[in-house]
Amino acid sequence: MVGRAAGRIGVMPGCGLAVANVGDLVAMTGVAEVHAACNAAAVGDPAFSDFDPAGGRKETSEDAVRGMVTALSG
């Protein structure tokens, strides 16, 4: 897909990406960018109103972001 796009559009894989697999995915596909949630369960009371989604609230994890950046930096 990346080859066929030939730089005309970006191919951005996501869903299920983690520190453990993102480096291999980039190496195998040649993508230049990825989409990753890098989230963790939110701790404590709801941040606002009574919002409480199924499976609990999530928030961006600084550790997950740092790990992803490190994995992508080689």
C-alpha positions in Angstrom: 0.0 0.0 0.0 2.8 2.4 0.9 4.5 1.7 -2.5 1.3 2.1 -4.4 0.6 5.4 -2.7 4.0 6.6 -3.9 4.0 9.6 -1.5 0.7 11.0 -2.8 -1.0 10.1 0.4 0.1 9.0 3.8 -0.6 5.5 5.0 -0.9 5.6 8.8 -1.5 2.3 10.5 -3.0 2.1 14.0 -5.1 -0.1 16.3 -3.1 -2.4 18.5 0.2 -0.6 18.1 2.5 -0.8 21.2 6.1 -0.3 22.1 6.7 -4.1 21.5 5.5 -4.1 17.9 5.7 -0.6 16.4 9.4 -0.9 15.3 8.7 -4.2 13.4 5.6 -2.7 11.8 7.5 0.3 10.5 10.4 -1.9 9.3 8.1 -4.3 7.5 5.8 -1.7 5.9 7.9 1.3 5.3 5.3 3.7 6.8 6.6 7.1 7.8 4.0 7.7 10.6 1.7 5.7 12.9 -1.3 6.3 15.0 -1.3 4.9 18.6 -3.5 5.6 21.6 -0.6 5.4 24.2 -3.2 5.4 26.9 -3.7 3.9 30.3 -6.6 3.5 32.7 -7.4 6.9 34.4 -7.2 6.8 38.2 -9.5 8.6 40.5 -12.8 10.4 40.1 -14.2 11.3 36.7 -12.4 14.3 35.3 -15.7 16.1 34.5 -19.5 15.5 34.9 -20.5 11.9 35.2 -18.7 10.6 32.1 -17.8 7.0 32.7 -17.5 4.9 29.5 -17.7 1.2 29.4 -14.3 -0.3 30.4 -13.4 2.9 32.3 -11.8 6.2 31.4 -8.5 6.3 29.7 -5.8 9.0 29.6 -2.6 9.5 27.6 0.3 7.8 29.3 3.5 9.8 29.3 5.5 6.6 29.8 3.7 5.0 26.8 4.4 8.0 24.6 8.1 8.1 25.6 8.4 4.3 25.0 6.8 4.6 21.5 9.2 7.5 20.6 12.2 5.5 21.8 11.0 2.4 19.8 10.6 4.5 16.7 14.0 6.3 17.2 15.8 3.0 16.7 
